[in-house]
């Protein structure tokens, strides 16, 4: 799990990223954006544009505007791992 933010035109949301791939991500949180909305995903020091492709209750899936590189995914995991963000990693 990774901690992140999803910023849309109207507001910012804290989210949990539980599924991350080169093409997109699954995110969880409250009051998520609707399908078709563009969002700026911020994970650690990385920010990427994405579009919401589906939403169900407190989960949604996004597709990145351009596929991520493996090194970018590794950076996201290094900087925003849930244990690191919460202080559980020692």
Legacy VTK file of the C-alpha trace (Angstrom):
# vtk DataFile Version 3.0
C-alpha trace
ASCII
DATASET POLYDATA
POINTS 90 float
0.000 0.000 0.000
1.176 3.497 -0.826
-0.005 6.828 0.545
-0.784 9.548 -1.961
-3.042 12.386 -3.038
-5.455 12.752 -5.930
-5.909 16.370 -6.944
-8.816 17.319 -9.172
-10.015 20.729 -10.290
-12.457 20.989 -7.390
-10.481 19.468 -4.512
-7.660 17.348 -3.164
-8.102 13.921 -1.542
-5.796 11.736 0.494
-5.823 8.247 -1.006
-4.349 4.812 -0.519
-2.890 3.151 -3.593
-3.250 -0.608 -3.350
-2.644 -1.558 -6.958
-0.002 0.147 -9.085
1.119 -0.746 -12.586
2.784 0.926 -15.543
-0.607 1.824 -17.026
-2.696 2.773 -13.993
-3.579 2.315 -10.347
-6.365 1.298 -8.026
-7.015 3.829 -5.290
-9.150 3.952 -2.191
-10.473 6.915 -0.268
-13.489 9.024 0.532
-15.444 11.093 -1.980
-13.390 9.954 -4.954
-13.710 11.639 -8.363
-16.136 10.356 -10.982
-15.246 8.346 -14.087
-13.911 10.674 -16.772
-12.421 13.157 -14.297
-8.766 14.082 -14.708
-6.610 13.913 -11.570
-3.051 14.721 -10.660
-1.755 11.741 -8.691
0.960 12.675 -6.184
2.901 9.792 -4.642
6.030 10.775 -2.749
7.851 13.313 -4.910
6.303 11.922 -8.125
3.266 13.495 -9.772
1.497 12.025 -12.797
-1.689 12.940 -14.646
-4.368 10.269 -14.815
-8.035 9.821 -15.697
-10.589 7.995 -13.554
-11.912 5.024 -15.533
-14.240 3.480 -12.935
-15.529 4.126 -9.424
-17.420 1.953 -6.943
-18.113 3.201 -3.393
-14.734 4.057 -1.840
-12.529 2.698 -4.644
-11.686 3.767 -8.169
-9.284 2.956 -10.953
-7.193 5.448 -12.863
-5.323 5.218 -16.133
-2.128 7.258 -16.431
-1.892 9.683 -19.350
1.445 8.087 -20.255
2.764 4.744 -18.998
5.117 4.944 -16.027
8.674 3.690 -16.172
9.770 0.916 -13.801
12.171 3.332 -12.078
9.285 5.726 -11.344
7.243 2.934 -9.743
10.275 1.956 -7.657
10.662 5.583 -6.533
6.976 5.776 -5.569
7.274 2.580 -3.521
10.437 3.810 -1.833
9.033 7.240 -0.924
5.388 6.495 -0.157
5.277 2.995 1.284
2.556 2.863 3.935
4.937 1.669 6.657
7.339 4.538 5.909
4.644 7.209 5.805
3.042 6.082 9.069
6.389 5.691 10.813
6.046 1.918 11.256
9.206 1.208 9.243
12.325 1.231 11.350
LINES 1 91
90 0 1 2 3 4 5 6 7 8 9 10 11 12 13 14 15 16 17 18 19 20 21 22 23 24 25 26 27 28 29 30 31 32 33 34 35 36 37 38 39 40 41 42 43 44 45 46 47 48 49 50 51 52 53 54 55 56 57 58 59 60 61 62 63 64 65 66 67 68 69 70 71 72 73 74 75 76 77 78 79 80 81 82 83 84 85 86 87 88 89
